[in-house]
């Protein structure tokens, strides 16, 4: 088991390095001269520009620049935002707390709904309840979640006036008010995850529903509730768990759109703003951070998966 | 013929094909004819309510909403279709080469693809849009690159499993070259998963295009796409929710068609693959 975990951790190192190379190339390919931008954009003094380039290491060959950048990352220095002058690492962690709150709450509520819903649909396979759940999930799967978010905003924010439409108040500042700002973003993200994971959970449950051990559990007289939760659920959950990892990453990327809809000051909004503002240190840092979170999440999911499905450990 | 009739004999296949067909017809019609000029503003007639002259009303510049949605259908659908070309062609070549010839090329490619998969597709596209600039060719290029890993992996996987078959061995024994075996005996058998994936990908691209355009990183206005119609309507949604409701419904109809047809296609063509719903959360 320890061997499996170690091997899995080692395997993610080359992935992270290639991720860093890709981001580095991407950011170097961006239009605009970084030195010029640091100096405020309109300097025609060639020697000052040269000095700035030298200071930023831009006159070095690309591989040297890359290694220098990697060294900086490992010492925890992601650079300084061109627009605000804040350290990028600080900015990212600050914004990430907002995104993480929304994403984790959405994921938790999605799991709380979709596990029972999927089990229930499989239990009532080919009945009206099952069809209703299948139709509802495929309908939701076909709606862009940012559009659903916008429509929720119009309905509850503007027409009914129950919830605030613009801005953000942190839960740590004012709990009651903070929650009202979180309800809509969390709901709109959770809804699409519920659709995906209910389908996964239903498919997984259907697959194990007719296995011998389930029949045996029924035959020995266990109440149906216990059959479902003790015997079907643990075996049906593994594929859904993999989906949780993919979904978390999707949520992080989707946050760019959702956070724009709800004007939340999260990581996604930071990323989009850094593209508009040509704030390349922030863009570079944010991309790297999201990719790293994704790699680590998948690592954790894989390890968790091996508890549900011991076969994975041996392969 | 039997295949098509079997596909349309299923409820989801039939409904999906009809919805997708409807979207395609509207899109092709929108390319050549719209009731009004979708770009022509009429400032005396802004935010007109739906009526006989304008079935869906007019927008903040007095442009006919129906005409914009029809032309937008064409823009979005044409982006969706053109985006399929690069990933399908290049992904098939790369995936087939990696899966059939194995070796260091396969290992290197898989490592790069694993790393690329470490970004959600939308994120790659966002980063690339910053490089290429926001226009429709940028969207096509960025999304092509974003979905290339998915195609490559699927083709590689099917080539790997098909290579195990005895008819591949037989072809080698008959003295056929490896390339001939790959093209004549292996690749045609990869078509089924590729068709299923392309159908699904068309849906993902529609979704991603609308998300990018919504962020202002897609098709630039005034040219309408479903995403930027929604984006432009955003500022006026609180008073005119219909302007945002309609493009969203259009996207949803197209995606529902794709999802239903894709499910039916998979059941028919590629029944072995898990019934996992694949969708990028946007």
Interface residues (C-beta under 8 A of the other chain):
Chain A: X14 X15 X16 X18 X19 X22 X23 X26 X29 X30 X31 X137 X138 X139 X141 X142 X143 X144 X145 X146 X147 X148 X150 X151 X153 X154 X157 X158 X159 X165 X189 X192 X193 X196 X199 X200 X203 X239 X243 X247 X249 X250 X251 X252 X253 X254 X256 X257 X260 X271 X272 X275 X276 X283 X287 X290 X291 X294 X295 X298
Chain B: X111 X112 X114 X115 X116 X118 X119 X120 X121 X122 X123 X126 X127 X128 X129 X130 X131 X133 X207 X210 X211 X214 X215 X216 X217 X230 X234 X237 X238 X241 X244 X245 X247 X248 X251 X252 X253 X255 X256 X258 X259 X260 X263 X274 X275 X276 X277 X279 X280 X281 X282
